[in-house]
Amino acid sequence: MRTLEAQRNRAIQAWNELQNNARPLIYIGAASCGLAAGAAEVIDAIRRYLAERRKEADILKVGCIGPCYLEPLVDIQMPGNPRVSYSNITPDLVKQLFNSFFENGEVFKPHLVGHFGLNGFADAPKFFEHPMLARQVRIVLRNCGIIDPEKIDHYLARDGYKALEKCLSMPWSDVLEMVKASGIRGRGGAGFPTWRKWLVCRETASDMRYLICNADEGDPGAFMNRSLIEGDPHSVLEGMLIAGYTIGACKGIIYIRAEYPLAIERLKSAISQMRELGLLGRQILGSDFDFDIHIKEGAGAFVCGEETALIASIEGRRGMPRTRPPFPAVSGLAGKPTIINNVETLGTLPNIIRNGADWYSSYGTETSKGTKTFSLVGKVRRTGLIEVPLGTTLRNVIDDVGGGSAKGFKAVQTGGPSGGCLGEEFLDSPIDYESLAAAGSIMGSGGLIVLDKNTCIVDTAKYFLNFTQAESCGKCVPCRVGTRHLVDILEKISHGHGEISDIAKLERLAVTIKGGALCGLGQTAPNPVLTALKYFRGEFLAHIIDKRCPAAVCRDLVIYRIIKDKCTGCQRCVKVCPTGAITGPRSEAHNLDLSKCIKCRSCYEICRFDAIAGDAIVIESGV
């Protein structure tokens, strides 16, 4: 069996040769976002180009580097030159792109994004030029977009498993103290201090302890955990070994939803590579530490992100939560002490151990240390995966990193369906656990959904309540019945049949659900409604009193028309109208046949000249 030290030396040598050899190096984003955008076809086209012209180059399939809206991303690093990045590359563009470099010896200008360099080898990469990347601090994502996630040698060359070696030379209590000093809190949503529940588990007398990696990422619009696993699976696996050693566990389980096939494939490959190097099994790296890791695929129930429901699913029972205490750290899987940590928490641990607690705690705020990954999505110019220090303001993230909202910022939903809807008054608030909680929202696993002026807050609250209501396990009445009533009232309001008394009903019902639900799903499900009512009450009143949807979204409250003076006859609306309701020759004002209009809103959203108006429909009371 190969020794880790010898393998690392070979890996570093190979990595240096790869970075400095005489052949061009081609990076291609091959995570789910890139593959969905057509990266596989681009890779095939590049290989055909190289074969036909008998050119040599190294192709590196990397994980998500962040700007998902630019996928497929192709980076070219010619010998002695910086890495140059290109966006939205298609197979048809491959010939032009590579002819510029190989035949003409010049940089291809179309689709050019910029270039970046590395600020230190062991620390987080520092990206330049592209504004979405330049403002980030990448710690847990330091390898994503840099290494081939399917090659353990690339991870080893970037100081992989050095943190594990350091831990195995220390007493478990010293590792715990380092994690405590770092200030890291659980990245799964609750923000509970990581070290504290580790200590409870370790001090609970038992002949067996378990560690579970919670990769059951289920929030709409959230993909941080999936992207980390797809781009750097060994960081999560090394984190599991560190956590397992510290709490005294000998078995680790990765609970991951089956809808993540690429992440599962890369985890399986990484685990197999670990076994070959003696990083799993008995007496790991010559120590007395025994540990193994297995994968459990979940069926995608949102409630199984809750710890006790997750454990029930692993045990083969229906994924339903139970009352606590006892907490899993005392009595979890098979009745044994069990620690459940989020993917990001585990993936951060090697960086803390390798670089030190003081280094990590220098980022963030006094009570929220370190960095946090977010999926930045919605009505923002630059969407994708980001990592910023905790304490960064919402304005910095949305405007500086995300490029702002093209049609005017209205609100941001933090924490997914369990979070809250925060308006402009919170743009300068820091993103940390306490600030979000004070505003009535939560950090969650890290979803940030930006809403613009064309978004209806009532419709948004209804969307998230529909999701949590459908995902309720049904075990407790407050969640099962209460969320259904919340949805019914929101439906009534969005159809124009709301009454002033409905606002009080929503608030009273939401508070009752929060106080009476069994688990975190039900306890946080009303957050979108409560924050929407608190910060956007005027929009609810417009629906109820004026029978008007200010954002022209709710179909029963809007009728569309074309403003003749603004219409240029560009025919963009004609092309997207599914029913042929819009007609008219090019360069002349168009007509909209209301008898054919299904209010799909496509014309409203695609018009560049604000020539489509959404007018209120007067609905008589009691109709």
C-alpha positions as CSV (number, residue, x, y, z in Angstrom):
1,M,0.0,0.0,0.0
2,R,1.3,3.4,-1.0
3,T,2.3,5.7,1.9
4,L,0.6,9.1,2.2
5,E,3.9,11.0,2.3
6,A,5.3,9.3,-0.8
7,Q,2.0,9.8,-2.6
8,R,1.9,13.5,-1.7
9,N,5.4,14.1,-2.9
10,R,4.6,12.5,-6.2
11,A,1.4,14.5,-6.4
12,I,3.1,17.8,-5.7
13,Q,5.7,17.1,-8.4
14,A,3.0,16.2,-10.9
15,W,1.0,19.2,-10.0
16,N,3.9,21.6,-10.5
17,E,4.7,20.0,-13.8
18,L,1.1,20.4,-14.9
19,Q,1.2,24.1,-14.0
20,N,4.5,24.8,-15.5
21,N,5.0,22.5,-18.5
22,A,5.2,23.5,-22.1
23,R,1.7,22.4,-23.0
24,P,-1.4,24.6,-22.7
25,L,-3.7,23.9,-19.8
26,I,-7.4,24.0,-20.4
27,Y,-9.8,24.3,-17.4
28,I,-13.5,23.4,-18.0
29,G,-16.2,23.8,-15.4
30,A,-17.7,20.4,-15.1
31,A,-20.0,20.6,-12.1
32,S,-23.8,20.3,-12.5
33,C,-24.1,24.0,-13.5
34,G,-21.5,23.6,-16.3
35,L,-22.8,20.3,-17.5
36,A,-26.4,21.5,-17.6
37,A,-25.2,24.4,-19.8
38,G,-23.5,22.1,-22.2
39,A,-19.9,21.6,-20.9
40,A,-19.7,18.0,-21.9
41,E,-20.4,18.9,-25.6
42,V,-17.8,21.6,-25.3
43,I,-15.2,19.2,-24.0
44,D,-15.9,16.8,-26.9
45,A,-15.5,19.7,-29.3
46,I,-12.2,20.7,-27.8
47,R,-10.9,17.1,-27.9
48,R,-11.9,16.9,-31.6
49,Y,-10.1,20.2,-32.3
50,L,-6.9,19.0,-30.7
51,A,-7.0,15.6,-32.4
52,E,-7.7,17.1,-35.9
53,R,-4.8,19.6,-35.6
54,R,-2.5,17.3,-33.7
55,K,-2.1,19.8,-30.9
56,E,-1.2,18.8,-27.3
57,A,-2.9,20.3,-24.3
58,D,-3.9,19.1,-20.8
59,I,-7.7,19.3,-20.1
60,L,-8.7,19.8,-16.5
61,K,-12.3,19.2,-15.6
62,V,-12.9,21.3,-12.5
63,G,-15.8,22.0,-10.2
64,C,-17.9,25.2,-10.0
65,I,-15.8,28.3,-9.7
66,G,-18.8,30.4,-8.9
67,P,-20.3,32.5,-11.7
68,C,-22.9,29.9,-12.8
69,Y,-24.6,32.5,-15.1
70,L,-21.4,32.4,-17.3
71,E,-21.4,28.6,-17.8
72,P,-20.0,26.8,-19.7
73,L,-16.7,28.4,-18.6
74,V,-13.5,27.6,-20.4
75,D,-10.2,28.8,-19.1
76,I,-7.0,28.7,-21.2
77,Q,-3.5,28.9,-19.6
78,M,-0.8,29.1,-22.3
79,P,2.8,28.4,-21.1
80,G,4.2,31.3,-19.2
81,N,0.9,33.3,-19.3
82,P,-1.9,33.8,-16.9
83,R,-5.1,31.8,-16.9
84,V,-7.7,33.5,-19.2
85,S,-11.4,32.8,-18.7
86,Y,-14.1,32.7,-21.3
87,S,-17.9,32.5,-20.7
88,N,-20.9,30.9,-22.4
89,I,-18.7,28.8,-24.7
90,T,-20.6,26.6,-27.2
91,P,-19.1,23.8,-29.4
92,D,-19.5,26.2,-32.4
93,L,-17.1,28.7,-30.7
94,V,-14.4,26.2,-29.9
95,K,-12.6,26.5,-33.3
96,Q,-12.5,30.3,-33.2
97,L,-11.4,30.3,-29.6
98,F,-8.5,27.9,-30.0
99,N,-7.4,29.2,-33.4
100,S,-6.7,32.5,-31.7
101,F,-4.3,30.9,-29.2
102,F,-2.8,28.1,-31.3
103,E,-2.8,29.6,-34.8
104,N,-2.6,33.3,-34.3
105,G,-0.9,33.5,-30.9
106,E,-3.3,36.1,-29.5
107,V,-6.1,36.3,-27.0
108,F,-9.6,35.7,-28.3
109,K,-11.6,38.9,-27.4
110,P,-15.3,37.7,-27.7
111,H,-16.7,36.0,-24.6
112,L,-13.6,37.1,-22.6
113,V,-14.2,37.3,-18.8
114,G,-10.7,38.1,-17.5
115,H,-8.0,36.3,-15.7
116,F,-7.0,35.5,-12.2
117,G,-3.9,34.6,-10.2
118,L,-3.3,32.8,-6.9
119,N,-2.5,34.7,-3.7
120,G,-0.4,32.0,-2.0
121,F,-0.5,28.3,-2.5
122,A,-2.0,27.0,0.7
123,D,-4.4,29.9,1.3
124,A,-7.6,30.8,-0.4
125,P,-7.3,31.8,-4.0
126,K,-7.6,35.6,-4.6
127,F,-9.4,36.3,-7.9
128,F,-8.8,39.4,-9.9
129,E,-10.6,41.4,-12.6
130,H,-14.0,39.7,-12.5
131,P,-16.1,41.6,-9.9
132,M,-18.0,38.6,-8.8
133,L,-14.8,36.8,-7.8
134,A,-12.6,39.7,-6.8
135,R,-14.7,40.5,-3.7
136,Q,-14.8,37.0,-2.2
137,V,-12.7,35.3,0.4
138,R,-12.6,31.6,-0.6
139,I,-11.7,29.3,2.3
140,V,-14.0,26.3,2.0
141,L,-14.2,26.8,-1.8
142,R,-10.5,27.3,-2.2
143,N,-10.1,24.2,-4.5
144,C,-13.4,24.6,-6.4
145,G,-12.6,25.5,-10.0
146,I,-8.8,24.9,-9.3
147,I,-8.4,21.1,-9.1
148,D,-9.9,18.0,-10.8
149,P,-12.2,16.7,-8.0
150,E,-11.9,13.2,-9.3
151,K,-8.1,13.1,-8.7
152,I,-6.9,12.7,-5.1
153,D,-3.4,13.7,-6.2
154,H,-4.7,17.2,-6.9
155,Y,-6.1,17.5,-3.4
156,L,-2.9,16.1,-1.9
157,A,-0.8,18.6,-3.9
158,R,-2.9,21.4,-2.4
159,D,-2.1,20.3,1.2
160,G,-4.8,17.7,1.3
161,Y,-5.0,15.5,4.4
162,K,-2.3,17.5,6.2
163,A,-4.9,18.6,8.7
164,L,-5.8,14.9,9.4
165,E,-2.1,14.1,10.0
166,K,-1.9,17.0,12.4
167,C,-5.0,15.9,14.3
168,L,-3.7,12.4,14.7
169,S,-0.6,13.7,16.4
170,M,-2.7,15.6,18.9
171,P,-5.0,14.5,21.7
172,W,-8.7,14.8,20.8
173,S,-9.1,17.4,23.4
174,D,-6.6,19.7,21.7
175,V,-8.4,19.4,18.4
176,L,-11.6,20.3,20.2
177,E,-10.0,23.4,21.7
178,M,-8.8,24.5,18.3
179,V,-12.3,24.1,16.9
180,K,-13.7,26.0,19.9
181,A,-11.1,28.8,19.5
182,S,-11.9,29.2,15.8
183,G,-15.5,30.1,16.7
184,I,-17.0,28.1,13.8
185,R,-20.8,27.5,14.2
186,G,-22.9,24.9,12.3
187,R,-23.4,26.0,8.7
188,G,-26.6,24.0,8.4
189,G,-28.8,26.8,9.6
190,A,-29.1,26.9,13.3
191,G,-25.6,28.2,13.9
192,F,-25.0,26.1,17.1
193,P,-21.3,26.2,18.2
194,T,-19.7,23.2,16.6
195,W,-17.4,22.4,19.5
196,R,-20.2,22.4,22.1
197,K,-22.2,19.5,20.7
198,W,-19.0,17.6,19.9
199,L,-18.1,17.8,23.6
200,V,-21.5,16.5,24.7
201,C,-21.2,13.6,22.3
202,R,-17.6,12.8,23.4
203,E,-18.5,12.9,27.1
204,T,-21.6,10.7,26.8
205,A,-20.6,7.2,27.8
206,S,-21.1,4.7,25.0
207,D,-19.4,1.8,23.3
208,M,-20.2,3.4,19.9
209,R,-20.6,6.9,18.4
210,Y,-21.6,8.0,14.9
211,L,-20.9,10.9,12.7
212,I,-23.3,11.9,10.0
213,C,-22.7,14.4,7.2
214,N,-25.9,16.1,6.3
215,A,-25.9,16.6,2.5
216,D,-29.7,16.6,2.3
217,E,-29.8,20.1,0.8
218,G,-33.4,20.8,0.0
219,D,-34.0,24.6,-0.1
220,P,-35.3,26.0,-3.4
221,G,-32.5,27.8,-5.1
222,A,-29.7,26.4,-2.8
223,F,-26.8,24.5,-4.2
224,M,-23.8,25.3,-2.0
225,N,-23.4,21.8,-0.5
226,R,-23.8,20.1,-3.9
227,S,-21.2,22.4,-5.5
228,L,-18.7,21.8,-2.7
229,I,-19.0,18.1,-3.0
230,E,-18.8,18.2,-6.8
231,G,-15.8,20.5,-6.8
232,D,-13.8,19.3,-3.8
233,P,-15.2,16.1,-2.2
234,H,-12.0,15.3,-0.3
235,S,-12.3,18.4,1.8
236,V,-15.6,17.2,3.2
237,L,-14.2,13.7,3.7
238,E,-11.1,14.9,5.5
239,G,-13.4,17.0,7.7
240,M,-15.4,13.9,8.5
241,L,-12.2,12.1,9.6
242,I,-11.2,15.1,11.8
243,A,-14.7,15.3,13.4
244,G,-14.8,11.5,13.8
245,Y,-11.4,11.5,15.6
246,T,-12.5,14.3,17.9
247,I,-15.8,12.8,19.0
248,G,-14.5,9.3,19.2
249,A,-16.6,7.9,16.4
250,C,-15.6,4.9,14.3
251,K,-18.3,5.2,11.6
252,G,-19.4,8.0,9.3
253,I,-22.4,8.2,7.1
254,I,-23.1,10.7,4.3
255,Y,-26.8,11.3,4.0
256,I,-27.3,12.8,0.5
257,R,-30.3,13.1,-1.6
258,A,-30.4,10.8,-4.7
259,E,-31.2,13.9,-6.9
260,Y,-27.4,14.7,-6.7
261,P,-26.0,11.9,-8.9
262,L,-22.8,13.7,-9.9
263,A,-22.0,14.6,-6.2
264,I,-22.7,10.9,-5.3
265,E,-20.5,9.7,-8.1
266,R,-17.6,11.9,-7.0
267,L,-18.0,10.9,-3.3
268,K,-17.9,7.2,-4.2
269,S,-14.7,7.8,-6.3
270,A,-13.1,9.8,-3.6
271,I,-13.9,7.2,-0.9
272,S,-12.4,4.5,-3.1
273,Q,-9.2,6.5,-3.5
274,M,-9.0,7.0,0.3
275,R,-9.1,3.3,0.9
276,E,-6.2,2.8,-1.4
277,L,-4.1,5.2,0.6
278,G,-5.1,3.8,4.0
279,L,-7.2,6.8,4.9
280,L,-10.2,4.7,5.9
281,G,-10.5,1.5,7.8
282,R,-8.4,0.3,10.8
283,Q,-5.4,2.1,12.3
284,I,-5.5,5.1,9.9
285,L,-2.0,6.3,9.0
286,G,-0.5,4.1,11.7
287,S,-2.6,5.5,14.5
288,D,-5.1,3.8,16.7
289,F,-8.0,5.6,15.0
290,D,-10.4,3.4,13.2
291,F,-13.0,5.0,10.9
292,D,-15.0,4.2,7.8
293,I,-17.5,6.1,5.7
294,H,-20.6,4.9,3.9
295,I,-23.2,6.7,1.7
296,K,-26.9,6.7,2.4
297,E,-29.0,8.1,-0.5
298,G,-32.2,9.9,0.6
299,A,-35.4,10.2,-1.4
300,G,-35.5,14.0,-1.3
301,A,-37.8,14.8,1.6
302,F,-37.2,18.3,2.8
303,V,-38.0,17.3,6.4
304,C,-35.1,14.9,6.4
305,G,-32.8,17.8,6.7
306,E,-34.0,17.9,10.3
307,E,-31.7,15.8,12.5
308,T,-34.1,13.3,14.0
309,A,-36.0,12.8,10.8
310,L,-32.7,12.2,9.0
311,I,-31.8,9.6,11.6
312,A,-35.1,7.9,11.1
313,S,-34.6,7.7,7.4
314,I,-31.1,6.1,7.8
315,E,-32.6,3.5,10.1
316,G,-35.2,2.6,7.4
317,R,-38.1,4.3,9.0
318,R,-40.3,7.1,7.6
319,G,-38.5,10.4,7.8
320,M,-40.4,12.1,10.7
321,P,-39.0,14.1,13.5
322,R,-39.3,13.2,17.2
323,T,-39.4,15.4,20.3
324,R,-36.1,16.5,21.8
325,P,-34.5,15.9,24.3
326,P,-32.8,13.6,24.1
327,F,-30.7,15.3,21.4
328,P,-28.8,13.2,18.9
329,A,-25.5,14.1,20.5
330,V,-26.7,12.0,23.5
331,S,-29.0,9.5,21.8
332,G,-29.1,9.4,18.0
333,L,-28.6,6.7,15.4
334,A,-29.3,3.3,17.0
335,G,-29.7,5.0,20.3
336,K,-26.0,5.9,20.3
337,P,-24.4,9.4,20.6
338,T,-24.5,10.9,17.1
339,I,-23.1,14.1,15.7
340,I,-24.7,15.5,12.5
341,N,-22.7,18.2,10.8
342,N,-23.4,20.1,7.6
343,V,-21.3,19.6,4.4
344,E,-19.9,23.2,4.7
345,T,-19.0,22.8,8.4
346,L,-17.0,19.6,7.7
347,G,-15.4,21.0,4.6
348,T,-14.1,24.0,6.6
349,L,-12.5,22.0,9.3
350,P,-9.3,21.0,7.4
351,N,-8.6,24.7,6.8
352,I,-9.0,25.5,10.5
353,I,-6.7,22.8,11.6
354,R,-4.1,23.4,8.9
355,N,-3.9,27.2,9.3
356,G,-4.9,27.7,12.9
357,A,-7.9,28.9,14.9
358,D,-6.6,32.5,15.0
359,W,-6.3,32.7,11.2
360,Y,-9.9,31.5,10.8
361,S,-11.4,33.7,13.5
362,S,-9.8,36.7,11.9
363,Y,-12.6,36.6,9.4
364,G,-16.2,37.4,10.3
365,T,-17.6,39.2,13.4
366,E,-17.2,38.8,17.1
367,T,-20.0,36.2,17.3
368,S,-20.1,34.9,13.8
369,K,-16.6,33.8,12.8
370,G,-15.2,32.8,9.4
371,T,-16.8,32.8,6.0
372,K,-20.1,31.5,4.6
373,T,-21.0,30.2,1.2
374,F,-24.2,31.4,-0.4
375,S,-26.1,30.6,-3.6
376,L,-26.9,34.0,-5.0
377,V,-30.0,33.6,-7.2
378,G,-33.1,35.4,-8.4
379,K,-33.4,38.9,-9.9
380,V,-29.7,39.7,-9.7
381,R,-27.3,40.2,-12.6
382,R,-24.6,37.8,-11.5
383,T,-26.0,34.6,-10.1
384,G,-23.9,31.7,-8.7
385,L,-21.9,30.3,-5.9
386,I,-20.1,32.8,-3.6
387,E,-18.1,32.8,-0.3
388,V,-17.8,35.9,1.8
389,P,-16.8,36.7,5.4
390,L,-19.7,36.7,7.8
391,G,-20.6,40.3,8.6
392,T,-20.5,41.3,5.0
393,T,-23.5,43.5,4.3
394,L,-26.4,42.4,2.1
395,R,-25.7,45.5,-0.1
396,N,-22.1,44.3,-0.6
397,V,-23.3,40.8,-1.6
398,I,-26.2,41.9,-3.8
399,D,-24.6,45.0,-5.5
400,D,-20.9,44.5,-5.4
401,V,-20.7,40.7,-5.8
402,G,-24.0,40.1,-7.6
403,G,-24.1,43.3,-9.7
404,G,-27.4,44.5,-8.4
405,S,-30.9,44.0,-9.7
406,A,-31.5,45.1,-13.3
407,K,-35.1,46.2,-12.6
408,G,-34.6,47.7,-9.1
409,F,-34.1,45.8,-5.8
410,K,-37.2,45.1,-3.8
411,A,-36.3,42.4,-1.2
412,V,-34.1,39.4,-0.5
413,Q,-35.2,36.1,0.9
414,T,-32.6,34.7,3.2
415,G,-32.6,31.2,4.6
416,G,-34.8,29.7,1.9
417,P,-38.4,28.7,2.6
418,S,-37.7,28.8,6.3
419,G,-36.3,32.3,6.2
420,G,-37.6,35.8,5.9
421,C,-38.2,38.5,3.2
422,L,-36.1,41.6,4.0
423,G,-36.5,44.9,2.2
424,E,-34.3,47.9,1.4
425,E,-33.9,49.0,5.0
426,F,-31.8,45.9,5.7
427,L,-29.4,46.3,2.8
428,D,-26.7,47.7,5.1
429,S,-27.3,45.0,7.7
430,P,-24.5,42.5,8.2
431,I,-25.1,38.9,7.3
432,D,-24.6,37.1,10.5
433,Y,-26.7,34.8,12.7
434,E,-27.8,37.5,15.2
435,S,-28.6,40.2,12.7
436,L,-30.8,38.0,10.6
437,A,-32.5,36.5,13.6
438,A,-33.3,40.0,14.9
439,A,-34.9,40.9,11.5
440,G,-37.1,37.8,11.8
441,S,-35.2,35.7,9.3
442,I,-32.4,33.0,9.5
443,M,-29.1,32.2,8.0
444,G,-30.3,28.8,6.9
445,S,-27.9,26.8,4.8
446,G,-27.1,29.9,2.7
447,G,-29.7,30.6,0.0
448,L,-30.1,34.2,-1.0
449,I,-33.0,34.9,-3.4
450,V,-33.1,38.4,-4.7
451,L,-36.5,39.9,-5.6
452,D,-36.9,42.9,-7.9
453,K,-39.7,45.5,-8.3
454,N,-41.6,43.1,-10.6
455,T,-41.9,40.5,-7.8
456,C,-45.1,40.2,-5.8
457,I,-44.5,39.7,-2.1
458,V,-47.8,38.0,-1.6
459,D,-47.1,35.6,-4.4
460,T,-43.6,35.0,-3.0
461,A,-44.9,34.2,0.5
462,K,-47.5,31.9,-1.1
463,Y,-44.8,30.1,-3.1
464,F,-42.6,29.3,-0.1
465,L,-45.6,28.3,2.1
466,N,-46.8,26.0,-0.7
467,F,-43.4,24.4,-0.6
468,T,-43.2,23.9,3.2
469,Q,-46.8,22.7,3.3
470,A,-46.1,20.1,0.7
471,E,-43.0,19.0,2.5
472,S,-44.6,18.7,5.9
473,C,-44.3,15.2,7.2
474,G,-47.8,15.5,8.7
475,K,-46.9,14.3,12.2
476,C,-47.9,17.4,14.1
477,V,-51.2,19.3,13.7
478,P,-49.7,22.9,13.8
479,C,-47.6,22.2,10.8
480,R,-49.8,19.8,8.9
481,V,-53.0,21.8,9.3
482,G,-51.7,25.3,10.1
483,T,-49.6,25.6,6.9
484,R,-52.5,24.5,4.8
485,H,-54.6,27.3,6.3
486,L,-51.9,29.8,5.7
487,V,-51.7,28.8,2.0
488,D,-55.5,29.0,1.7
489,I,-55.6,32.6,3.1
490,L,-52.7,33.7,0.8
491,E,-54.5,32.1,-2.2
492,K,-57.7,34.1,-1.2
493,I,-55.8,37.3,-1.1
494,S,-53.9,36.7,-4.4
495,H,-57.2,36.0,-6.2
496,G,-58.6,39.4,-5.0
497,H,-61.1,38.0,-2.4
498,G,-59.1,39.0,0.7
499,E,-60.5,40.8,3.7
500,I,-58.8,43.1,6.2
501,S,-59.4,40.5,8.9
502,D,-57.2,38.0,6.9
503,I,-54.1,39.9,8.0
504,A,-54.8,39.3,11.7
505,K,-55.7,35.7,10.9
506,L,-52.3,35.2,9.1
507,E,-50.4,36.7,12.0
508,R,-52.2,34.8,14.7
509,L,-52.0,31.5,12.8
510,A,-48.3,32.0,12.0
511,V,-47.4,32.7,15.7
512,T,-49.4,29.6,16.7
513,I,-47.5,27.4,14.2
514,K,-44.1,28.7,15.3
515,G,-44.9,28.0,18.9
516,G,-46.5,24.6,18.5
517,A,-44.8,22.8,15.7
518,L,-42.7,19.8,16.6
519,C,-39.5,20.5,14.5
520,G,-37.6,23.2,12.8
521,L,-39.6,22.9,9.5
522,G,-42.9,23.9,11.1
523,Q,-41.3,26.3,13.6
524,T,-39.8,28.4,10.8
525,A,-42.3,27.8,8.0
526,P,-44.3,31.0,8.9
527,N,-41.2,33.2,8.6
528,P,-41.8,34.3,5.0
529,V,-45.4,35.3,5.9
530,L,-44.5,37.1,9.1
531,T,-41.6,39.1,7.6
532,A,-43.7,39.9,4.5
533,L,-46.5,41.3,6.6
534,K,-44.1,43.2,8.8
535,Y,-42.0,44.9,6.0
536,F,-44.5,44.8,3.1
537,R,-47.9,45.2,4.7
538,G,-48.8,47.9,2.1
539,E,-48.6,45.3,-0.7
540,F,-51.0,43.0,1.2
541,L,-53.4,46.0,1.7
542,A,-53.2,46.8,-2.0
543,H,-54.4,43.2,-2.8
544,I,-57.1,43.4,-0.2
545,I,-58.5,46.9,-0.3
546,D,-57.6,48.1,-3.9
547,K,-57.9,44.6,-5.4
548,R,-54.6,45.4,-7.2
549,C,-51.3,43.6,-7.5
550,P,-48.6,46.3,-7.6
551,A,-46.2,44.0,-9.4
552,A,-48.7,42.8,-11.9
553,V,-48.1,39.2,-11.1
554,C,-51.4,37.8,-9.6
555,R,-53.4,36.8,-12.7
556,D,-56.8,37.5,-11.2
557,L,-55.8,41.1,-10.4
558,V,-54.2,42.2,-13.6
559,I,-54.9,42.8,-17.2
560,Y,-52.2,43.5,-19.8
561,R,-52.2,46.1,-22.5
562,I,-49.7,47.6,-24.9
563,I,-48.7,51.3,-24.6
564,K,-48.7,52.4,-28.2
565,D,-46.4,55.4,-27.7
566,K,-43.7,53.2,-26.2
567,C,-44.0,50.1,-28.5
568,T,-41.3,50.1,-31.2
569,G,-42.6,47.0,-32.9
570,C,-39.5,45.0,-32.2
571,Q,-41.6,41.8,-32.1
572,R,-39.8,40.3,-29.1
573,C,-43.2,40.0,-27.4
574,V,-44.8,38.4,-30.5
575,K,-42.1,35.6,-30.5
576,V,-42.7,34.7,-26.8
577,C,-46.5,34.9,-26.7
578,P,-47.7,31.2,-26.6
579,T,-51.2,31.9,-27.8
580,G,-50.7,34.4,-30.6
581,A,-52.5,37.1,-28.7
582,I,-50.0,39.8,-29.8
583,T,-49.9,40.8,-33.5
584,G,-48.5,43.5,-35.6
585,P,-45.9,44.2,-38.3
586,R,-42.3,45.0,-37.4
587,S,-41.5,48.6,-36.5
588,E,-45.2,49.4,-35.9
589,A,-47.1,49.4,-32.5
590,H,-48.5,45.9,-31.8
591,N,-51.9,44.9,-30.7
592,L,-52.9,42.6,-27.8
593,D,-56.1,40.5,-28.1
594,L,-57.3,40.1,-24.5
595,S,-59.6,37.2,-25.5
596,K,-56.5,35.2,-26.3
597,C,-54.3,36.4,-23.4
598,I,-53.6,33.8,-20.7
599,K,-51.7,36.3,-18.6
600,C,-48.5,34.3,-18.7
601,R,-46.5,37.5,-18.2
602,S,-43.9,36.5,-20.9
603,C,-44.5,39.7,-22.9
604,Y,-44.3,41.9,-19.8
605,E,-40.9,40.4,-18.7
606,I,-39.2,40.5,-22.2
607,C,-40.2,44.0,-23.2
608,R,-37.1,46.3,-23.1
609,F,-39.1,49.5,-23.6
610,D,-41.7,49.2,-20.8
611,A,-44.4,49.1,-23.5
612,I,-46.4,46.4,-21.7
613,A,-48.5,47.6,-18.8
614,G,-50.2,45.6,-16.1
615,D,-53.4,47.3,-15.0
616,A,-55.6,46.4,-12.0
617,I,-58.9,44.7,-12.5
618,V,-61.7,45.9,-10.3
619,I,-63.2,43.0,-8.4
620,E,-66.4,43.6,-6.6
621,S,-66.5,42.6,-2.9
622,G,-67.9,39.2,-2.3
623,V,-67.3,37.9,-5.8
